[in-house]
Amino acid sequence: MAERIYQLNGHNLIGNFLKTYKDKPRVKACMLCLQAIAPVDFIKQEMSSVMDILLTIVSDSKSEGMLSIRELAISIISTLCKDNREHQKLLRRSNGIECLIKNMQFTEVDQSGNGITFLGAVMDCLSNAVFGNKRSEIHFLDVEGVYVLLDLMETCEYTVKRLACSCLCTILENAKSFSYFVEWNSKKTSINAS
């Protein structure tokens, strides 16, 4: 099936559908198609054209009922960036790291999806798209990602806390992250990270 979609230049076709359609059922159907073909290596290499569209969807926190679609977009970005330096670079240059950090501050109530799984998708995307890439890690530190991660750990559910702790342990392997860790103080209780 994936080879047939590839022969039809399906990733561009799906990208055009995402640009064209605004109704949620069609957008969700397109997203599910992208999610199905994204893991295939020979297709993944040519899907950089949909990165901007996916980031636009992820950034759309104003539209009602978009949480599950935004979660799908983050999941697809994570799949595209996994073990792919070009897509990681494209994400960094498209302000995708800032978008992920903004979504770590998720506080809205949305009946279209589950906030816990949404934050889990964000943590997975951080692991696949940012961590392990030196430039992306430096950018994550520069835009105060460690502070946001620590703020999230202080207030989130237990499930997300474990994922955030795993992300924190990964970023702390970068020697430059230690100063951010030491400088953080809670806005609620004034405790430090240690």
C-alpha positions as CSV (number, residue, x, y, z in Angstrom):
1,M,0.0,0.0,0.0
2,A,2.8,2.5,0.9
3,E,4.6,1.8,-2.3
4,R,1.4,2.4,-4.3
5,I,0.9,5.8,-2.5
6,Y,4.5,6.6,-3.1
7,Q,4.1,5.9,-6.9
8,L,1.1,8.3,-6.9
9,N,3.3,10.9,-5.2
10,G,0.9,10.5,-2.3
11,H,2.7,12.5,0.3
12,N,2.4,15.7,-1.9
13,L,-1.2,14.8,-2.6
14,I,-1.9,14.4,1.1
15,G,-0.1,17.7,1.8
16,N,-2.2,19.5,-0.7
17,F,-5.4,18.0,0.9
18,L,-4.2,19.3,4.3
19,K,-3.7,22.8,2.8
20,T,-7.1,22.7,1.0
21,Y,-9.5,21.2,3.5
22,K,-10.5,22.9,6.7
23,D,-13.2,20.4,8.0
24,K,-11.9,18.2,10.8
25,P,-13.0,14.8,9.5
26,R,-11.1,15.2,6.2
27,V,-8.0,16.7,7.9
28,K,-8.0,13.8,10.3
29,A,-8.3,11.3,7.5
30,C,-5.3,12.9,5.7
31,M,-3.4,12.8,8.9
32,L,-4.1,9.1,9.4
33,C,-2.8,8.5,5.9
34,L,0.4,10.4,6.6
35,Q,0.8,8.5,9.9
36,A,0.5,5.2,8.0
37,I,3.2,6.1,5.3
38,A,5.6,8.2,7.4
39,P,7.6,5.2,8.9
40,V,8.5,3.9,5.4
41,D,12.1,5.0,4.9
42,F,12.0,5.7,1.1
43,I,8.9,7.8,1.6
44,K,10.1,9.5,4.7
45,Q,13.1,11.0,2.8
46,E,10.8,13.0,0.5
47,M,8.2,14.2,3.1
48,S,9.9,17.4,4.1
49,S,7.2,19.3,2.1
50,V,4.6,18.5,4.7
51,M,6.6,19.7,7.8
52,D,5.4,23.3,7.6
53,I,1.8,22.1,7.2
54,L,2.2,19.9,10.3
55,L,3.7,22.6,12.3
56,T,0.8,25.0,11.4
57,I,-1.6,22.3,12.6
58,V,0.3,21.8,15.8
59,S,0.4,25.6,16.4
60,D,-3.4,25.9,16.0
61,S,-4.4,26.0,19.7
62,K,-7.2,28.4,19.1
63,S,-9.5,26.2,17.1
64,E,-11.9,24.2,19.1
65,G,-11.8,20.4,18.9
66,M,-8.3,20.2,17.4
67,L,-6.4,18.4,20.2
68,S,-6.5,14.9,18.7
69,I,-5.5,16.3,15.3
70,R,-2.7,18.3,16.8
71,E,-1.6,15.1,18.6
72,L,-1.5,13.2,15.3
73,A,0.6,16.0,13.7
74,I,3.1,15.8,16.6
75,S,3.2,12.1,16.2
76,I,3.9,12.3,12.5
77,I,6.6,15.0,13.1
78,S,8.2,12.6,15.6
79,T,8.2,9.7,13.1
80,L,9.6,11.9,10.3
81,C,12.5,13.2,12.5
82,K,13.4,9.9,14.1
83,D,17.0,9.0,12.8
84,N,16.7,11.7,10.1
85,R,19.1,14.7,10.5
86,E,17.6,16.6,7.5
87,H,14.1,16.6,9.0
88,Q,15.5,17.5,12.5
89,K,17.3,20.5,10.9
90,L,14.1,21.4,9.0
91,L,12.2,21.3,12.3
92,R,14.7,23.5,14.0
93,R,14.8,26.0,11.2
94,S,11.0,26.1,11.0
95,N,10.7,27.1,14.7
96,G,9.4,23.6,15.5
97,I,11.4,23.4,18.8
98,E,9.7,26.6,20.0
99,C,6.4,25.1,19.0
100,L,7.1,21.9,21.0
101,I,8.0,24.0,24.0
102,K,4.8,26.0,23.7
103,N,2.9,22.7,23.6
104,M,4.6,21.5,26.8
105,Q,2.8,24.3,28.5
106,F,-0.5,22.7,27.6
107,T,-3.2,23.7,30.0
108,E,-6.4,24.0,28.0
109,V,-9.4,21.7,28.3
110,D,-10.4,20.2,25.0
111,Q,-12.9,17.4,24.7
112,S,-11.6,16.2,21.3
113,G,-8.6,14.4,22.8
114,N,-6.7,13.4,25.9
115,G,-4.3,15.9,27.4
116,I,-2.1,13.2,28.9
117,T,-1.6,11.4,25.5
118,F,-1.1,14.8,23.9
119,L,1.8,15.6,26.3
120,G,3.1,12.1,25.8
121,A,3.3,12.7,22.1
122,V,5.1,16.0,22.7
123,M,7.7,14.2,24.9
124,D,8.1,11.5,22.3
125,C,8.7,14.2,19.6
126,L,11.3,15.8,21.8
127,S,13.1,12.5,22.2
128,N,13.1,11.8,18.4
129,A,13.4,15.2,16.9
130,V,15.6,17.2,19.4
131,F,17.6,15.0,21.7
132,G,20.6,13.4,20.1
133,N,21.1,16.3,17.7
134,K,23.7,18.7,19.1
135,R,22.4,21.8,17.4
136,S,18.8,21.1,18.3
137,E,19.8,20.4,21.9
138,I,21.7,23.7,22.1
139,H,18.6,25.5,20.5
140,F,16.3,23.8,23.1
141,L,18.5,25.1,25.9
142,D,18.7,28.6,24.4
143,V,14.9,28.9,24.3
144,E,14.7,27.8,27.9
145,G,13.3,24.3,27.2
146,V,14.8,22.9,30.5
147,Y,12.8,25.5,32.5
148,V,9.6,24.6,30.8
149,L,10.3,20.9,31.2
150,L,10.9,21.3,34.9
151,D,7.8,23.4,35.3
152,L,5.9,20.6,33.5
153,M,7.3,18.0,35.9
154,E,6.2,20.0,38.9
155,T,2.5,20.2,37.8
156,C,1.7,17.3,35.5
157,E,0.1,13.8,36.0
158,Y,2.3,10.9,37.1
159,T,2.4,9.3,33.7
160,V,3.6,12.5,32.0
161,K,6.0,13.1,34.9
162,R,7.8,9.9,34.2
163,L,8.2,10.8,30.5
164,A,9.3,14.3,31.4
165,C,11.8,12.9,33.8
166,S,13.2,10.7,31.1
167,C,13.5,13.7,28.8
168,L,15.2,15.7,31.5
169,C,17.7,12.9,32.1
170,T,18.5,12.8,28.4
171,I,19.0,16.5,28.0
172,L,21.2,16.6,31.2
173,E,23.7,14.4,29.4
174,N,24.5,17.6,27.5
175,A,27.1,19.4,29.7
176,K,25.7,22.8,28.8
177,S,22.3,22.0,30.3
178,F,23.5,21.7,33.9
179,S,23.5,25.5,34.4
180,Y,19.9,25.7,33.4
181,F,19.0,22.9,35.8
182,V,20.8,24.6,38.7
183,E,19.3,28.0,38.0
184,W,15.7,26.8,37.9
185,N,13.4,27.7,40.8
186,S,9.7,26.8,41.1
187,K,7.3,29.6,40.5
188,K,4.9,28.0,42.9
189,T,7.0,26.9,45.9
190,S,10.4,28.5,45.1
191,I,12.1,25.1,45.5
192,N,15.1,24.4,43.2
193,A,15.5,21.5,40.8
194,S,17.8,19.5,43.0
